[in-house]
Structures are given as C-alpha cells and as structure tokens.
C-alpha cells in the first residue's frame, strides 16, 4: 500500500431498520422462550450474524419438516410464500414474522391488486428468497424478469390489467432500465405508487455513486449471498472504480491496495458495524493513516416488533 493512504467511510452503511428488527426478533424470542428457536432461512444474508445467532441457540432450516411440533418458528427478513405461512399455521408452530415491512408492503400490494384482476411482472433475481416469497403470494399470474431481454419474452395472459413489482434490494439504475422496457412494451402497466426498492438500498447506492469518483478502490463489507451488498460492488465497478466485496477482514488482499492513495469503505444493509471496524483496522494495519466520514442521508426509520415480543412498558 502507498504511504499516506486515506480511507473514505460511506454514510449511510451497514444495518437497515428491517435487518435491525429481524435480528432483534430472534434475540427476543431466544430470551423469552429459550433455545432452540427455529428460523426459516438465514434471518439476514450475513455469515457473522447467522453464526452469532447459532451460538445463542437459533437453528436455521429451509424445510418445515425440520421443525419439531410445538416449536417457535421465525420467518426470515426476506419473507415467505403463502404456502409456507399456511403450512406453519397448520402445524401449530408459535410463529413470529421477521419479514421486512417494506417487503410485506409489496406482498400486500400484490394481494390487493390480484383481487382486482391484475397480473404481475416482477423485476428480481431468480432463486432469491425474497423473490420466491413475493411470487409465492399467488398461485399464478406473476411473471419474473431479470433483465431487459426477459421483458421481450414475458407472456402474460392479458395486458389490460398488468402491474409491476420489484425485489427491494436491486440496483436502482438496473431496475429503472428494466421498468422502462416493461413500460415501452406494455404502455398501460401499473407502476408502484412508491418504488419498491427500499430506502436503505437506495441510500447506500447513492453513497457509492458519490464515493466512487473520490477514491481509487471501493471495499464493500458483505456476504456473497447478500443481494444489496453485491449491487454496491457492481455499481462501483460500473462507475469505473475497482471494487471488492469481503465477508471479513481476513479476506482483504494487500495487492488490491497497491498504488492506491484513496480507499472507499462501505457495507451492505445486512453487515454489522463490528465487521466494518475490523476491516478498517486491517486497512490501517496495511498503511492507511486517515479516515474521513462522508456526509450522507440520515436514517431514522424504525419498525415495530411483532406482538408478543414487544418490551413491556415501564
């Protein structure tokens, strides 16, 4: 690393309100009911967070067959299909839903418009649990597109009542491009009143857009399964700035920093600040001498906990 390297720390970065809420739901359930607590899918897509909760007594499963009768079950922040909700209810589990309220908003919109006769085009990544949960709100009539090319291939049964919904953690710019292609093919398509991409995803991408022009390298703290973290690294590269995503400080490679004077550091919405601090310490150990925080959009959003886990009033 060059002598006198400076680090620009993104603002905002790291945990969003939905992730904060989901982790707190698991921790409160463990405190109230004791271990084990079963969680369908990783509560959020971060290795450190999942391992920390495992150590406290959370058991992460994919199939409800793995959950014993009478157990406490938590749905992950990504949301689940109607089939999973119905199966959990039929089996009599004590269920707490940690679905991010911004994902739930999309589910509610889909259910409402479906009753009015709408079909849907969903912009998202095939196989992502949030996409599976949203598409699983309906038995049929919801069509996934991953890119502009998919828009030409989609075949809804009718186009008089057609609506667009979006995975909440996409690239804002890519989603806008796909949405424009949908609008061009289906001019009467109904778009969301407010975009489905969440405020935290938007804010973190906006920060990277500003940061990328001020640094020679961007490091993103996030796990490989984290959609929003991947989008941050992709965005920096699209803007011409080399970028690497790391799950922990141990993954940093000294060679990445060769010749760099200015390094940017950010974190996806599911990455805890402890990891950011560890990565920052490692960059300092490699030779960075100063750290500056960006000015960024303040985030004051807080989501309520489910009934049964809310703290008692003093």
C-alpha positions as CSV (number, residue, x, y, z in Angstrom):
1,X,0.0,0.0,0.0
2,X,1.2,3.5,-0.7
3,X,2.3,5.8,2.1
4,X,-0.3,8.2,3.5
5,X,-3.4,6.4,2.3
6,X,-6.7,7.9,3.3
7,X,-10.0,6.0,3.8
8,X,-13.4,7.4,3.0
9,X,-16.1,5.8,5.1
10,X,-19.6,5.7,3.4
11,X,-22.6,7.2,5.1
12,X,-25.0,5.5,5.5
13,X,-23.7,2.0,5.5
14,X,-24.5,-1.3,7.2
15,X,-27.7,-2.3,9.1
16,X,-31.0,-1.0,7.9
17,X,-34.2,-0.9,10.0
18,X,-35.5,-4.2,8.6
19,X,-32.3,-6.1,9.5
20,X,-32.2,-4.5,13.0
21,X,-35.8,-5.6,13.6
22,X,-35.2,-9.2,12.2
23,X,-32.2,-9.8,14.5
24,X,-33.9,-8.3,17.5
25,X,-36.9,-10.6,16.9
26,X,-34.7,-13.7,17.0
27,X,-32.8,-12.4,20.1
28,X,-36.0,-11.6,22.0
29,X,-37.6,-14.9,21.1
30,X,-34.5,-16.7,22.5
31,X,-34.7,-14.6,25.6
32,X,-38.4,-15.2,26.1
33,X,-38.8,-18.8,25.1
34,X,-35.3,-20.2,25.4
35,X,-33.2,-22.2,22.9
36,X,-33.7,-23.6,20.4
37,X,-35.6,-21.1,18.2
38,X,-36.1,-22.2,14.6
39,X,-35.6,-19.7,11.8
40,X,-36.7,-20.5,8.2
41,X,-33.8,-19.5,6.0
42,X,-30.9,-17.2,7.1
43,X,-32.5,-14.4,9.1
44,X,-30.5,-12.0,7.0
45,X,-27.8,-12.8,4.5
46,X,-24.7,-12.3,6.6
47,X,-22.4,-15.1,7.8
48,X,-21.3,-13.3,11.0
49,X,-24.9,-12.6,12.1
50,X,-26.1,-16.1,11.4
51,X,-23.1,-17.7,13.2
52,X,-23.7,-15.4,16.2
53,X,-27.3,-16.3,16.5
54,X,-26.5,-20.0,16.1
55,X,-24.2,-19.7,19.0
56,X,-27.1,-18.2,21.0
57,X,-29.4,-21.1,20.2
58,X,-31.0,-20.3,16.8
59,X,-31.4,-23.2,14.4
60,X,-31.7,-22.2,10.7
61,X,-33.7,-24.5,8.5
62,X,-35.2,-24.5,5.0
63,X,-37.9,-27.1,5.3
64,X,-40.6,-27.0,7.9
65,X,-40.2,-30.8,8.3
66,X,-37.1,-30.0,10.3
67,X,-39.1,-28.1,13.0
68,X,-40.5,-30.2,15.9
69,X,-44.1,-29.9,17.0
70,X,-44.8,-27.1,19.4
71,X,-41.6,-25.2,18.5
72,X,-41.1,-21.4,17.9
73,X,-40.5,-20.6,14.3
74,X,-39.4,-17.2,12.8
75,X,-39.7,-16.3,9.2
76,X,-36.6,-14.5,7.8
77,X,-36.5,-10.9,6.8
78,X,-36.9,-11.9,3.1
79,X,-40.4,-13.1,3.5
80,X,-42.1,-16.4,2.7
81,X,-44.7,-17.7,0.3
82,X,-48.4,-18.2,1.3
83,X,-47.8,-21.9,1.2
84,X,-45.1,-21.7,3.9
85,X,-47.4,-19.5,6.0
86,X,-50.3,-21.9,5.7
87,X,-48.1,-24.9,6.4
88,X,-46.6,-23.3,9.6
89,X,-50.1,-22.4,10.8
90,X,-51.4,-25.9,10.1
91,X,-48.6,-27.5,12.1
92,X,-49.4,-25.3,15.1
93,X,-46.0,-23.6,15.5
94,X,-45.6,-20.4,17.5
95,X,-44.7,-18.1,14.6
96,X,-43.1,-14.7,14.5
97,X,-42.8,-13.0,11.2
98,X,-39.5,-11.1,10.8
99,X,-40.3,-10.2,7.1
100,X,-39.1,-6.6,6.5
101,X,-42.1,-4.4,6.5
102,X,-41.0,-3.0,3.1
103,X,-41.2,-6.5,1.6
104,X,-44.6,-7.0,3.4
105,X,-45.8,-3.8,1.7
106,X,-45.1,-5.5,-1.7
107,X,-46.9,-8.6,-0.6
108,X,-50.0,-6.6,0.4
109,X,-50.0,-4.7,-2.9
110,X,-49.8,-8.0,-4.8
111,X,-52.8,-9.5,-2.8
112,X,-54.8,-6.3,-3.2
113,X,-54.3,-5.9,-7.0
114,X,-54.8,-9.6,-7.6
115,X,-58.3,-9.3,-6.2
116,X,-58.9,-6.6,-8.7
117,X,-57.9,-8.9,-11.6
118,X,-54.3,-7.9,-12.1
119,X,-51.4,-10.0,-13.4
120,X,-47.8,-9.0,-12.4
121,X,-44.4,-8.7,-13.8
122,X,-41.8,-8.9,-11.1
123,X,-38.3,-7.5,-11.5
124,X,-35.9,-9.6,-9.5
125,X,-33.3,-12.4,-9.3
126,X,-34.5,-15.9,-9.8
127,X,-34.0,-18.1,-6.7
128,X,-33.6,-15.2,-4.3
129,X,-35.8,-15.9,-1.2
130,X,-37.5,-12.5,-1.4
131,X,-38.5,-13.2,-5.0
132,X,-39.7,-16.7,-4.1
133,X,-41.7,-15.2,-1.2
134,X,-43.3,-12.5,-3.3
135,X,-44.1,-14.7,-6.3
136,X,-45.4,-17.3,-3.8
137,X,-48.2,-14.9,-2.7
138,X,-50.1,-16.1,-5.8
139,X,-50.7,-19.5,-7.4
140,X,-50.3,-18.0,-10.9
141,X,-50.3,-14.7,-12.8
142,X,-46.9,-13.4,-11.6
143,X,-44.0,-13.4,-14.1
144,X,-40.3,-12.9,-13.3
145,X,-38.0,-10.8,-15.4
146,X,-34.3,-10.5,-14.5
147,X,-33.1,-8.2,-17.4
148,X,-34.3,-6.2,-20.4
149,X,-34.1,-9.3,-22.6
150,X,-36.6,-11.1,-20.4
151,X,-39.2,-8.3,-21.0
152,X,-39.5,-9.3,-24.6
153,X,-40.1,-12.9,-23.7
154,X,-42.7,-12.5,-21.0
155,X,-46.2,-13.7,-21.9
156,X,-48.9,-12.5,-19.5
157,X,-52.4,-13.9,-20.3
158,X,-53.7,-10.3,-20.7
159,X,-52.2,-6.8,-20.6
160,X,-55.3,-4.7,-19.7
161,X,-54.6,-5.2,-16.0
162,X,-50.9,-5.6,-15.5
163,X,-48.7,-4.3,-12.7
164,X,-45.0,-4.1,-11.9
165,X,-43.4,-5.1,-8.6
166,X,-39.7,-5.2,-7.7
167,X,-37.4,-7.0,-5.4
168,X,-36.4,-4.5,-2.7
169,X,-32.6,-4.9,-2.9
170,X,-31.9,-4.4,-6.6
171,X,-29.7,-1.9,-8.4
172,X,-31.8,1.2,-8.6
173,X,-30.5,2.0,-12.1
174,X,-30.8,-1.5,-13.5
175,X,-34.4,-1.8,-12.1
176,X,-35.3,1.6,-13.7
177,X,-34.0,0.3,-17.1
178,X,-36.0,-2.9,-16.9
179,X,-39.1,-1.0,-15.8
180,X,-38.7,1.4,-18.8
181,X,-38.6,-1.6,-21.1
182,X,-41.8,-3.0,-19.5
183,X,-43.5,0.4,-19.9
184,X,-42.4,0.5,-23.6
185,X,-43.9,-2.9,-24.3
186,X,-47.0,-2.5,-22.0
187,X,-47.8,1.2,-22.0
188,X,-50.7,0.8,-19.6
189,X,-48.8,-1.1,-17.0
190,X,-49.4,0.0,-13.4
191,X,-46.3,1.0,-11.6
192,X,-45.9,1.2,-7.8
193,X,-47.0,4.4,-6.1
194,X,-43.7,4.5,-4.4
195,X,-40.8,2.4,-5.8
196,X,-40.4,-1.0,-4.2
197,X,-36.6,-0.7,-3.9
198,X,-36.1,0.1,-0.2
199,X,-34.8,3.4,1.2
200,X,-31.6,1.7,2.6
201,X,-30.7,0.1,-0.7
202,X,-31.2,3.5,-2.5
203,X,-29.2,5.4,0.1
204,X,-26.2,3.0,0.1
205,X,-26.1,3.0,-3.7
206,X,-26.3,6.8,-3.7
207,X,-23.4,7.0,-1.3
208,X,-21.3,4.7,-3.5
209,X,-22.0,6.8,-6.6
210,X,-20.6,9.8,-4.8
211,X,-17.7,7.9,-3.2
212,X,-16.6,6.2,-6.4
213,X,-15.5,9.5,-8.0
214,X,-13.4,10.3,-4.9
215,X,-11.4,7.1,-4.4
216,X,-9.3,4.6,-6.4
217,X,-10.7,1.5,-4.7
218,X,-14.0,0.5,-3.0
219,X,-14.2,-2.2,-0.4
220,X,-17.8,-3.5,0.4
221,X,-18.3,-5.5,3.6
222,X,-21.0,-8.1,2.9
223,X,-21.6,-11.8,2.4
224,X,-21.7,-13.4,-1.0
225,X,-25.4,-14.2,-0.6
226,X,-26.4,-10.6,0.1
227,X,-28.1,-9.1,-2.9
228,X,-27.8,-5.4,-1.8
229,X,-24.1,-5.9,-1.0
230,X,-23.3,-7.4,-4.4
231,X,-25.1,-4.5,-6.0
232,X,-22.8,-2.0,-4.2
233,X,-19.7,-3.6,-5.5
234,X,-21.2,-3.9,-9.0
235,X,-22.2,-0.2,-9.0
236,X,-18.6,0.9,-8.1
237,X,-17.2,-1.2,-11.0
238,X,-19.8,0.2,-13.4
239,X,-18.6,3.7,-12.5
240,X,-15.0,2.7,-13.3
241,X,-13.7,2.1,-9.8
242,X,-12.2,-1.3,-8.8
243,X,-14.3,-2.9,-6.1
244,X,-14.0,-6.0,-3.9
245,X,-16.6,-7.5,-1.5
246,X,-15.4,-9.2,1.7
247,X,-17.2,-11.2,4.3
248,X,-14.5,-10.4,6.9
249,X,-11.2,-8.6,7.4
250,X,-9.2,-11.8,6.7
251,X,-10.3,-11.7,3.0
252,X,-8.6,-8.4,2.3
253,X,-5.6,-8.8,-0.1
254,X,-2.7,-6.4,0.2
255,X,-2.2,-6.5,-3.6
256,X,-5.6,-4.7,-4.0
257,X,-4.2,-1.6,-2.4
258,X,-1.0,-1.3,-4.4
259,X,-0.7,2.2,-5.8
260,X,-3.9,3.5,-4.1
261,X,-3.9,6.7,-2.2
262,X,-7.7,6.9,-1.5
263,X,-9.8,3.9,-0.5
264,X,-13.6,3.9,0.0
265,X,-15.3,1.6,2.5
266,X,-19.0,0.7,2.8
267,X,-21.2,-2.1,4.0
268,X,-24.4,-3.8,2.8
269,X,-27.6,-3.5,4.8
270,X,-27.1,-6.9,6.5
271,X,-23.4,-6.3,7.5
272,X,-22.8,-5.4,11.2
273,X,-20.6,-2.4,12.1
274,X,-18.2,-4.7,14.1
275,X,-17.1,-6.1,10.7
276,X,-16.7,-2.6,9.2
277,X,-14.5,-1.7,12.2
278,X,-12.4,-4.9,11.8
279,X,-11.9,-4.3,8.1
280,X,-11.0,-0.7,8.8
281,X,-8.4,-1.8,11.4
282,X,-6.9,-4.2,8.8
283,X,-6.7,-1.4,6.2
284,X,-4.9,0.8,8.8
285,X,-2.5,-2.1,9.5
286,X,-1.8,-2.2,5.8
287,X,-0.8,1.5,5.9
288,X,-3.8,3.8,5.9
289,X,-3.2,6.9,8.0
290,X,-6.5,8.8,8.0
291,X,-10.2,8.1,8.0
292,X,-12.9,10.6,6.9
293,X,-16.7,10.0,7.1
294,X,-18.8,11.1,4.2
295,X,-21.8,13.3,4.6
296,X,-24.8,11.1,4.0
297,X,-28.6,10.8,4.2
298,X,-29.5,10.3,7.9
299,X,-31.7,7.2,8.5
300,X,-34.2,7.4,11.3
301,X,-36.6,4.6,10.2
302,X,-37.5,2.1,12.9
303,X,-40.0,-0.7,12.6
304,X,-42.1,-2.1,15.4
305,X,-41.7,-5.6,16.8
306,X,-44.4,-8.2,16.5
307,X,-47.0,-8.6,19.3
308,X,-45.6,-11.0,21.9
309,X,-42.1,-9.7,21.6
310,X,-42.5,-6.0,22.3
311,X,-40.8,-4.8,25.5
312,X,-43.1,-4.2,28.4
313,X,-43.8,-0.5,29.2
314,X,-42.0,0.5,32.4
